[in-house]
Amino acid sequence: MAGYAVECALKACIAKRTQQHDFPAKKLANDSHTHDLAKLLDLAKLKGELDAEFLSNPQFEAQWEIILRWSEESRYERRMAYQAQDLLNAIENETGGLLPWIRARW
């Protein structure tokens, strides 16, 4: 379920791009109806910032790769406890997790 937190955070960044009383672009709204984290990152216009973060912090790229393995179906898969813990650490870690990084941008 932790992957949904990343999905929602990216969707919050996308939503932030729409100002109050604006009518969102139909394509952006339709494209946002996905669980694909890489696509949501692009729609949130954070890909360039993430790539820059990778250059300054190679470990962050490894965290992103762990997170990209998540899918909405993965919650039904039987996973070893260490895999689930790796995902949680990649998402939540206050000093290197993706969620704090995204939170600073929404």
C-alpha positions, -999 to 999 in steps of 0.1 A, spaced: 0 0 0 30 23 5 33 28 -33 -1 45 -33 15 72 -11 40 80 -38 12 79 -64 -9 103 -44 21 126 -37 28 128 -75 -8 135 -82 -8 163 -56 21 179 -75 1 176 -108 -30 191 -91 -9 220 -78 -3 230 -114 -41 238 -117 -50 271 -101 -83 277 -84 -111 285 -109 -90 270 -138 -104 243 -159 -77 216 -161 -66 204 -196 -85 173 -205 -54 154 -217 -36 161 -184 -66 150 -164 -70 118 -185 -33 110 -185 -32 114 -147 -56 85 -142 -27 60 -140 -8 41 -114 24 44 -135 48 63 -113 73 72 -140 45 86 -161 31 106 -131 66 119 -125 67 133 -160 32 148 -157 42 165 -124 71 180 -144 96 166 -118 117 144 -141 144 170 -146 147 177 -109 148 139 -102 176 134 -128 195 163 -112 191 146 -78 205 114 -93 237 132 -103 242 146 -69 231 115 -50 235 82 -68 219 63 -39 187 82 -46 186 66 -80 188 32 -64 159 41 -42 138 52 -72 146 19 -89 132 0 -59 101 22 -60 95 17 -97 91 -21 -91 59 -13 -73 26 -16 -91 -10 -16 -80 -10 -54 -84 22 -59 -62 1 -56 -30 -13 -90 -39 20 -106 -44 37 -126 -17 69 -107 -9 97 -114 15 97 -91 45 131 -75 34 116 -65 0 87 -48 17 111 -31 41 133 -19 12 103 -4 -4 92 14 28 127 27 33 130 39 -3 97 58 1 97 71 37 133 76 48 136 112 60 171 116 47 169 99 14 134 87 7 113 97 -23 82 109 -3 101 136 16 117 147 -17 83 150 -34 67 166 -4 92 195 -7 79 201 -42 41 201 -37 
